[in-house]
Amino acid sequence: MNTSAYQNTVTSVDNLKIILQKFLKNWPIFLLCIGLCFLGAFLYLQTTTPQYRVSSTLLVQDDRKGDGEQKGTAFSDLNMFRTDRKASSEMEALRARELIFKTLKGLSLDVAYFQKGSLRDEELYGNALPIKVKLIGVDGRGYKKSLKITALNDHQFVLTDKDQESILPYEALIKKPGYQIIVSKGPAFKRNTDPVILKFKNLFLTAESYNLSGLTIMPVEKEANTIIISLNDNVPQRGVDILTNLINTYNEENVVKKNTIAVNTINFIDKRLKHLNNDLTSVEQDVEDYKQNNMITDVDMDAKTSIEKASEYGQMLSSANVQLNVLASLEKYLNNNSLNLVPSSLSINNSTLNELTSKFNMIQQERNRMLRTSEEGNPLVQNLTAQLTSLKSNIQENLQNIKQGLIIERNNLRSMTSNFNSKIHLVPAVARGLQERSREQIVKANLYNYLLQKREETTLSLSGTVPTSQIVDKPAYNSTPVTPKTQLVYLFAVFLGFFIPGATIYGRSALNNKIVNINEIELLTGVPVLGVLNHLEKNEASVIERNSRSTISELFRYIRSNLHFMNSGSPDQVMLVTSCMKNEGKTFFSINLGMTLASVNKRVVLLEFDMREPQLLQKMHLNSKIGITDYLLRDEITIDDLILNSRKYHDLLVVDCGQVAGNPAELMMHPKIGQMLEELKRRFDYVIIDTAPVGQVADAFSLSKYIDVSIYLVRYNYTDKLQLNILKDILYYKKLNNPMVVFNDAKIDNSTTYGYGGFGYGYGLEVSRN
C-alpha cells in the first residue's frame, strides 16, 4: 500500500495565498466597509460626549507611630486613644458613600442641565448656567421626568412638563407632581437663551456609582503614603469641583472628629478634676488631723529635735545628779567637821552658797590666826566662833534649799527625758501612718496636676488642629479626553472595516460544507486536478460544437491536453468517469470529453455503464433497443450490434447500457465485460465509461482492473466536503487507477490570464463563492 500519494500537495503558504486571493478578489467590499466604518466612527465621535480625566495627589499622614489623630492631645503619651492610620484605610474613607453624597449635595448636583445641540446635547455647569434650580423635594416620579425651561423676560419663564406649559416667575416655589423646585436666574442668563432641559438625579445612586467605579483611588507606589484620586467627567470643571470639595469635606470631617475628641477629652478631664478635688480635700484634711493628733509637722525634723532634746535633758539630768551628790558630800563634810574650812562649791553654781562659804572660810582663817596668839576663851575668838556657827547653820540651810531645788529639777528632767524618749520610740509608727496618708495625697495631687496639664494641652490643640491629608497636586483635568480616543476610534474603524467583510468571507467559507474552491480538493484529498469547467448559463449549449471558441470548449481542450501531460506517457485509452453523487455532471463531461477527443480525429466510444439511471443516450438525443446488458446476457449479440453513431462526429460512437437490470452489481462483474473492453480498445483510440456515482453504489469499482484513468467529477457548491473522504479513500487504497479530479460548474471571474487549472496551462480560473 503506497501512502505517499495520500499526502496533501498544497502547502500552508499556498493555503494562505488562497485565503488572500479570496480577500483581494472582494476588495471593493472591503473598501466600502472601511468607508462605512469611518463614517460610523465620525458620527460616533460627533455624537459621543467626551470624558476628561480629573485627578489630584494627596499625602496622607501615617499614624503608625501615633502622630496623627491624637498628636498634641491629651493622653497621647499613654497610647490610650491611638489609631493606626494607613494610606489604605484612608483610601476607603475617601471612597465612602456618605462622604461622596455630602460632596455632591454641597455642589447641588441633584439637577443636571442640558441644551440641545446639532448632534448631541450639551451639558451645562457652573458659570455657563443661564438658570439655576434649587431642588426642594423629589420622588420617584420626578426622577423620570425631563423638564424644559425657556426664558421669556427678566421676570418670567416657561416651564414645559411633558405637554403642559406654565408661565411662572423666578424665585417662586413651584409644586408639581413628583417634585418641588425654585428657579433662579443663573450667571449666563440671557433673554434669548436657548431652552434648558432639566433632569433630576438621585444623589444616592450617583454616590453609589462613584463608590463602585466612578472614583478611582490608588497609591502612587505600594506601601506609599501618597495616593492619587481621579474620576472621569464630561464637564472638566465639575470634576475638579467634585474632587476639591471631596478632599475639603474629608479634611473637615477629620478636623471635626479631632475637635470632637478634644472636647470630649476636656469634658472628661473636668469631671475627673471635680472628683479629684473632693478626694484631694478629704485626703489633705486627714493628713492635717493626723499631724494635729500626733503633734507633728515634719516627722524627720521632729524626730531629730526629740533626739536632740532627749540628749540635752539627759545631760542636764546627769549634771543635776552630780550636783546632788556634791551637796550630799558637803552636808556630810559639814556634819563631820564642825568648824573646819568648807570646801569650794565645786560644780554648784549658787552665789549665796558661794558667798556664805567664802565668808565662812575667811572667818575660819581669821579665827585660826587669832588662836595662834590667843585662847579660845578670848572674846574675839568666841565672837568669831559664834559667827562661824551661825554661818555653818546658814550654809547647811542653804544646802537644803539647793538640794530641794535640784531634786525638783532632776524630777522634771527625768520626766522630760522620758517624754522625748517616748516620742523617739513612736517615730516609726507615726512616720508610717503619715507616709500612708501622704502617699495617697501625693498620688491624687499628681493626678490632679497631670489632668490640669493635659486639659491645657488639649485646649491648645483645638486651636492648632490640622487636616489629616495634605494636597500635593491640586485637582486638575487633562485637556485631552480620556474617551472617546479619536485615533483609537478611527483605528478600530479600520479594523472593523477589514474584520467584518473578512470575517464574513471566512465565516461563509468555514461554515460552507460545499466545495467552492479547486485548491480545497487537493488540500483535502491529495488527488491532482485534471481541469476546471465553468458554469454554463441557460442560453449556452450543453454540448460543444466542432469549431466552437467558447470558454467551455477551450476548457475541454485543456483537459484533453492535460490527460497526456498528467499521465506522463502512461496509457490513457480507457477512462472511467464517476463522482460522489448524481447530478455532478458525469454524463455531461463524458459526452463533451468524447467530442473533444473526436475533434482531433481520434476514434472515441462512449459506454453507458450507469445501469441504474442511464442518461447518456437521452442527452445525446439517441435511441437504442439493445445495450450492454443484452450483450452480457445474450450470446448472439455482438459488439457491432451495440455501437451507435453519435450524429455529431463521425469518430464518436456510443454504446447504451440496454435494459435496466435488477442486479447491476453482479452484471458489472460479468467476464464478458473484459472481453468487450479489450475488443473496444483494439477498435478505438479512447474508451470513455460513464458509471454510477461511487458515493452511492460500488458498481464502478468492479471496472477498476480494466481502466487506465479514473476521472472523478466534483461540482462547485454542490459536492459536500465530507464526501471527498470517498475520493481520499480511493486514492489511499487504490480502488481506482490514476484518479484525477475535474471541478465542474465553477463560477469563473473575468480573467484574461491563461493557465492550467492545477497543472500548468489553462485559464487562470478563480472560483467565486457566489
HELIX and SHEET records of a PDB file:
HELIX    1   1 SER A    4  TYR A    6  5                                   3    
HELIX    2   2 SER A   12  LYS A   25  1                                  14    
HELIX    3   3 TRP A   27  THR A   47  1                                  21    
HELIX    4   4 SER A   76  LEU A   78  5                                   3    
HELIX    5   5 ALA A   87  LEU A   94  1                                   8    
HELIX    6   6 ARG A   97  GLY A  106  1                                  10    
HELIX    7   7 GLY A  126  ALA A  128  5                                   3    
HELIX    8   8 GLY A  140  TYR A  143  1                                   4    
HELIX    9   9 LEU A  203  SER A  209  1                                   7    
HELIX   10  10 TYR A  210  GLY A  214  3                                   5    
HELIX   11  11 PRO A  236  ASN A  294  1                                  59    
HELIX   12  12 VAL A  299  ASN A  336  1                                  38    
HELIX   13  13 SER A  351  LEU A  371  1                                  21    
HELIX   14  14 PRO A  379  SER A  463  1                                  85    
HELIX   15  15 THR A  486  LEU A  511  1                                  26    
HELIX   16  16 ILE A  518  THR A  525  1                                   8    
HELIX   17  17 THR A  551  ASN A  567  1                                  17    
HELIX   18  18 LYS A  586  ALA A  598  1                                  13    
HELIX   19  19 LEU A  616  LYS A  619  1                                   4    
HELIX   20  20 ILE A  628  LEU A  633  1                                   6    
HELIX   21  21 ILE A  639  LEU A  642  1                                   4    
HELIX   22  22 PRO A  664  LEU A  667  1                                   4    
HELIX   23  23 LYS A  672  ARG A  683  1                                  12    
HELIX   24  24 ASP A  699  TYR A  706  5                                   8    
HELIX   25  25 LYS A  721  GLN A  723  5                                   3    
HELIX   26  26 LEU A  724  TYR A  733  1                                  10    
SHEET    1   A 4 LEU A 215  PRO A 219  0                                        
SHEET    2   A 4 THR A 226  ASP A 233 -1                                        
SHEET    3   A 4 TYR A  52  VAL A  60 -1                                        
SHEET    4   A 4 SER A 469  TYR A 477 -1                                        
SHEET    1   B 6 GLU A 122  LEU A 124  0                                        
SHEET    2   B 6 VAL A 111  GLN A 115 -1                                        
SHEET    3   B 6 VAL A 196  PHE A 200 -1                                        
SHEET    4   B 6 SER A 146  ALA A 151 -1                                        
SHEET    5   B 6 GLN A 156  ASP A 161 -1                                        
SHEET    6   B 6 GLN A 164  PRO A 169 -1                                        
SHEET    1   C 3 ILE A 131  VAL A 138  0                                        
SHEET    2   C 3 TYR A 179  LYS A 185 -1                                        
SHEET    3   C 3 LEU A 173  LYS A 176 -1                                        
SHEET    1   D 8 VAL A 529  ASN A 534  0                                        
SHEET    2   D 8 PRO A 739  ALA A 746  1                                        
SHEET    3   D 8 VAL A 709  ARG A 715  1                                        
SHEET    4   D 8 VAL A 574  SER A 579  1                                        
SHEET    5   D 8 TYR A 686  ASP A 690  1                                        
SHEET    6   D 8 VAL A 604  GLU A 608  1                                        
SHEET    7   D 8 LEU A 652  VAL A 655  1                                        
SHEET    8   D 8 ILE A 643  ASN A 645 -1                                        
SHEET    1   E 2 TYR A 754  GLY A 755  0                                        
SHEET    2   E 2 GLY A 762  TYR A 763 -1                                        
END                                                                             
